[in-house]
Amino acid sequence: MSDFSPLRDIPILIGAFFVLTAAIGLVRFPDLYTRLHASSKLVTLGSAGIFLGAALELTDAAAFTRLAAVLLFHFLTTPLTAYLIAQAAYLRGLPPLLGGGGRRGIDEWGALGQAEQVAQADRDAQRAMTAEGE
């Protein structure tokens, strides 16, 4: 006797495929930005399939509601977190790998490493204020 339930198993298998693809992307992609893209987008889709398959198997309405809330929270926070990590890395000066052959591209927005310059300006202003106070 088989325990195959298409309503439950097909979304879970599709979700597992997306999670496997994200893992391959983490290993294969060359820099932080492309790895973040693979992990955030594909893991979000994969978890949606897994949560959907689990939710369709449950008969309890309260458990289904909790799974839906977790999925909604996951959909809202994962892409935003990946964006903030990428922005922080970019402003700290981590250059993206652009173009073929592993060569570094130019900074299209002119902001690469801007956070360090702002931090240095803040330190200089702090020293000037303490020097005036003495």
N, C-alpha and C positions, 0 to 999 in steps of 0.2 A: 504494500500500500504506500502510495506516494503522499508526501506532505506538501506538494506543490500547489500554491495558491497564486494564480497570475495577478490578481488584484494587489497582493502584497509583495510578491517576489520580483516582478518586473521593475517597479520603481526603485526597489532596493538595489537590483543589479545595475540599473542605469546610474544610480547614485554612486555605487562602488566603482563603476567605470570612470566617472568624473574624478573621484578621489585618487584613483590609480594614475590617471592622466596628470593630475596636479603633482603627484610624487615624482613622476618622470620629468615634468617641467622643472621641478626644483633641482633635480640632478643635472639636467641637460642645459638649462639656460645659463648665459655667461655672467650676468650681473644682478645686483639687488633688485633693480626695477622690474626686469622681466620675470624674475623669480617671484616677486611680490604679486605681479599680475596673475601668474599661473596659480599661485596658492590661494589668493583671495577669491578670484572669480570661480575657479573650478571646485574648490572646496565648498564654497557657498552653494553651487548647483548640486554637488554631490550630497551634501547634507540635506538639501531639500528633498532629493529623491529618497534618501534613507528615512527621513522623518515622515514623508508622505506614506511610504510603505508601512512603516510602523503604525502610523495613525489610522490607516485603513483597516488594519487588523484588530485594532482595539474596539471594544464594544462600549466601553465606559465613556460617556460624554465629557466628564471632567478631565480624564487623561488626554482625550483628543484636544480639548481646549488648551491644556498645558503644553502639549507638543506644538500646537499652532502658535502659541505665544513665544515659545523658544525659537521656532523657525522665523517668526517675524523679527524678533530681537537679533537673531543671527544675520538676517538679510539687511538689517539697518546698520549694524555695527561693523561687520567684517570689511566691506568696501571702504568705509570711512577710516577705519584703523589702518588699512593698507595705504590709503592716500596720505594720511598724516605721517606714517613711517617714511614713505617715499619723499615727502616734502622736507622732513627733517634731515634725511640723508642728503638731499640735493642742496639744502641751505648750508649744511656742514661741509660741503665741498666734494662729495663723492660723485665723480663724473659718470654719466651713463655711457655705456658702450654703444656707439652709433656706427652705422655702416658695416660693410663686410670686412672680413679678415681680422677682426679683433682690434681695429684701430679706434682711437678715441675721437669723437666728433667735437664740433665746436659747441659752445654754450649758446643755445638759441635765445635764451631769455636774459642773459647777462647777469644772472643772480647767483651763479655757482660760487659757493664759499662766502656768500654775503653775510651769513650769521657770524663768522669769525671776525669780519671787519667791523660789524656792529658791536660785537663784544669788546673788541679792542678800543673802539671809540668810547664805549661806556667806561672802560677801565681808565682811559685817559681823562675823561671828564670827572671821574671820581677822585683821581689823584689831584686834579686842578682844584676841586672843591675843598679837599682836605688841606692843600697847600695854602689856600686863601684863608681858611679858618685858623691857621697857626700864627 
